[in-house]
C-alpha cells in the first residue's frame, strides 16, 4: 500500500521512497554516539522517539549523502526522517541538548558542548536521522536523484541506510531517491533529530551539564 507521497508503507523493507528535494541535512553527532564503532552498537538499540537539538557554528563535510526513510521508535510510532551520512566531518562549536521530562519537577535539561576554541569536533561515518535543519549551505560536486542504494555502496558510509517496518536498519532499495555531494560547508546550523551514529568521534573541550528546566542549545 502507498500513501499520497508515494512512500511504500507497512509492506516490508522498501517502504521509504521519499522524493526529497535538496534539503541541507547535517550529520552532527551527540553525546550518546561517542565511540559507536562503525554503527555496530547502534543496530542493537531501538530509537526512543525523543527528539534532541543540535547547533553548530560551522560543519565541514567530505562526501555528504542523503535519502529519506521512516524510522519506528521503541513505542511503535513511525517518524518520517531525512537520513544524512557524512564520510568525515569537522564541526565547530557544537552544542547538543535534550529535555527529559521529570514528574512534578518539569524537565531535566542535558547539554553537551564541544569544539570551541578553534579546535573542531572531528567524526567519521556520521549518520543522522533528522526532521528539521536550518543552515546556510554551500555544496560542491552535487548529484541529485541518484539511487540511494548505489550511494550507500559506492561512498562506503557505514550506517547510511533505511529502516524496516519493525524499526531495524535495512539497506536502501535500488529505486530509493538519494543525493550526494563531494564537499559540504554549512554555517549557522540548528536542527532537531531522532538518532545519530558515528564510527569515531573526537570531542575537544567536552563539557556536559544537567539542570532542571535549563536552557537548550536554541
Secondary structure as GFF3:
##gff-version 3
##sequence-region A 1 218
A	DSSP	three_ten_helix	31	33	.	.	.	ID=ss1
A	DSSP	three_ten_helix	37	39	.	.	.	ID=ss2
A	DSSP	three_ten_helix	42	44	.	.	.	ID=ss3
A	DSSP	beta_strand	52	72	.	.	.	ID=ss4
A	DSSP	beta_strand	78	92	.	.	.	ID=ss5
A	DSSP	beta_strand	94	102	.	.	.	ID=ss6
A	DSSP	beta_strand	106	114	.	.	.	ID=ss7
A	DSSP	beta_strand	121	147	.	.	.	ID=ss8
A	DSSP	alpha_helix	148	155	.	.	.	ID=ss9
A	DSSP	beta_strand	162	163	.	.	.	ID=ss10
A	DSSP	beta_strand	169	170	.	.	.	ID=ss11
A	DSSP	beta_strand	177	197	.	.	.	ID=ss12
A	DSSP	beta_strand	200	202	.	.	.	ID=ss13
A	DSSP	beta_strand	207	212	.	.	.	ID=ss14
###
